[in-house]
Amino acid sequence: MGPQRTIAIDVSARHELTEKGPLKPAPSIVIIGDFKEEHLGCHLREASDRLEIPCQAIETSFAKSQFSFLNKIAWRALKKRSWNQGRFQKHITDSIDKNSSNLLIVTGTAPVNAATLVHLKSNSFKTCMFVTDDPWNKEHAREWVFQSLEKYDLLLTPRRANLKQLETLSGKPVFYLPFAYNPALHFEEKSLSLIDHNKYRSDVMFFGGADRDRLPYIKTLIRAGFNVKLYGGYWDRYPETKGLTLGIVPTATLRKAIKASKVVLNLVRRSNRDGHVMRSYEIPAMGGCMLTEETEEHREIFGQTTVPFFNTPDEMVDQIKLLIDSPTLRTRFSTAAKIKITHGGNTYRDRLHLVLQQLQAL
């Protein structure tokens, strides 16, 4: 076994997820989540392939109606439950009972209820949830989710802000596990055609959802006169950003946009109490010059000099001006961040290996 690798950096040992040696023979897992390429479910399934571990994927979209208006009705009338919530629970148990897996990993806000988890545990399943969104975020908070969180054998969170709350809720240790990058998707675009360069070039690009707490930063960029391009959902809701958004695009398009942009802005989600986000790893892996909000977690991931930080919109503008004026500085930051992320055991394969070790040790 190589040297011990500690993923969590929390000073409390009970919050550390550490490498324990090789996996036991022939583990088999079930992953429940969203498997579109930008979601954690996709990355973990790809990681299981790299580890040569049999994996059954159960798509959470099965819990929803094909008609969006029915999903909205269910969300409001059924205490933020999915339209096909009951049928989805049966689908989970029927699917799992038919195979020989005994490890379950749930991602995101997957609608798995407490009764389903109790059933699986009675059949010797070990259950784990990667709590990618903050359950206390008012957009996600719902009582049945808190009840299900109590039933998991293992909880993982990518934010330190809710470690203690999750521990109090579940009555067991909760581990901090950062996001990562997927080498199959998050790699640098080596060259662009002139057509692509002209299509995607910008002073500053941002990809992610149009949260209200992100809007002031984007408005500041626009007022400062930068050439801004936005990728992600809901930016067309605001008149200031409607003409700048290219919507949700494939990762292959993001790689081109990053290559053609001078600066890639990284904003956390304040409503989620984020200290870092998935893009904190993905942007450096794709070779972008990332300017990111200063947080404790970002400092731990990147150190003091690997990437430029900012705290206020004015600091953001000043940093962007410096970076735009200095191609050499941009190259230095992008190269240092890429090396830091891609040479540090930060793939989802690494993360999944640690999770499986912990589950097998329970």
FINU-625476 format. One record per residue (C-alpha): residue in one letter; x, y, z. Coordinates in steps of 0.5 Angstrom, whole numbers, plus 500, padded with zeros to 3 digits. Layout:
BEGIN
AXYZ ...
***
This chain:
BEGIN
M500500500 G502507498 P503513503 Q496515507 R492520503 T487524507 I482527503 A478531509 I483536512 D478538518 V482538524 S477533528 A480526526 R472523526 H471527520 E477524516 L476519510 T483516509 E486511505 K485504508 G488499503 P486495497 L478494496 K476487498 P475482492 A469484487 P465489491 S458491487 I455497488 V448501486 I448508485 I442512485 G442519482 D442523475 F447521470 K447527465 E454528464 E455534469 H452531475 L455527480 G452520478 C455520471 H462521474 L461516480 R459511474 E465512470 A469512476 S466505478 D468503470 R475505472 L476501478 E473495474 I467495479 P460492477 C455498478 Q448498477 A445505475 I438507478 E436514474 T432519479 S428522473 F424515474 A421519480 K418524476 S413525471 Q414526463 F409532464 S413538468 F406541470 L405535474 N412535477 K410542479 I404540482 A407535486 W413539489 R407544492 A402539494 L406533496 K411537501 K416537495 R416530493 S416527486 W410525482 N412518482 Q415518489 G411511491 R413508484 F420510485 Q421507491 K418500489 H423501483 I429501487 T427495491 D425491485 S431493482 I436492487 D433485490 K434482483 N442483483 S447481488 S450488490 N450490497 L453497497 L448503495 I451510494 V446515493 T447522490 G444529490 T437530492 A435523490 P428521493 V430515497 N425515503 A427512510 A422506509 T426504503 L433505506 V430500512 H428495507 L435495504 K439495510 S434489513 N437485507 S444487509 F445493504 K450498507 T448505505 C451511503 M449518501 F453524498 V449530500 T451534494 D446540496 D445543503 P439540506 W438546510 N438550504 K430553503 E430550496 H431543498 A429543506 R423538507 E422533513 W422527509 V429528507 F431529514 Q428523516 S431519510 L438522512 E438519519 K437512516 Y444512512 D450508514 L454513512 L453521510 L459525506 T458532505 P462537500 R462542505 R464543512 A459548514 N454543515 L458537518 K456538525 Q448539523 L449532519 E452529525 T447531530 L441529525 S444522524 G447521530 K453518527 P460521524 V459525518 F465525513 Y467531509 L469529502 P471534497 F468534489 A473532484 Y474532476 N473526471 P478525467 A474523461 L470529461 H475535464 F481535460 E484541456 E482543449 K489543446 S487547440 L481551437 S479552430 L479560428 I471559427 D471556434 H475561437 N471567435 K465563437 Y467562444 R472568446 S471572451 D474576457 V470572462 M466566462 F462563467 F458556467 G453555472 G446556474 A443563475 D442564483 R440570485 D446571489 R451570483 L447576479 P451582483 Y457579480 I455578473 K452585473 T459588476 L462585470 I457587465 R458595468 A465594467 G465593460 F468586460 N466581454 V462576458 K459569456 L455565461 Y453558460 G448554465 G441555466 Y436561468 W440566465 D435568460 R430570466 Y434577467 P434582462 E441584464 T444577462 K439574457 G443576451 L449574454 T447566455 L448560451 G444556456 I446549458 V451546453 P455539453 T462539457 A465539450 T463546449 L465548455 R472546454 K472550448 A469556451 I475555457 K480555451 A477561448 S476565454 K482569458 V479568465 V474563468 L470566474 N468561479 L462563484 V460558490 R453558492 R451562498 S444559499 N448552499 R453555504 D459552499 G466553501 H468550494 V464547488 M464542482 R467547478 S473548483 Y476542480 E473542473 I476549471 P483547473 A483540470 M480543463 G486548463 G482555465 C485561468 M480561474 L479567478 T475564485 E472567491 E476566497 T474561502 E477557507 E476551503 H479554497 R485556500 E486549503 I485546496 F490551492 G494554497 Q496561497 T499562490 T496557486 V490561483 P488568484 F482570489 F477575491 N472577496 T468583493 P465585486 D471591486 E476586488 M474581482 V474587477 D481589479 Q484582479 I480581472 K484587469 L490584471 L489578468 I487580462 D493585461 S498579462 P498573458 T504571462 L500571469 R494567466 T499562463 R502561470 F496561474 S492556469 T499551469 A500551477 A492550478 K492544473 I498541476 K495542483 I489538481 T491533476 H497531480 G493530487 G489524487 N483529486 T479524481 Y472521482 R476514482 D480517488 R474519491 L470513490 H475508492 L475512499 V468511499 L468504498 Q473502503 Q469506508 L463502507 Q466496507 A469497513 L462498517 
***
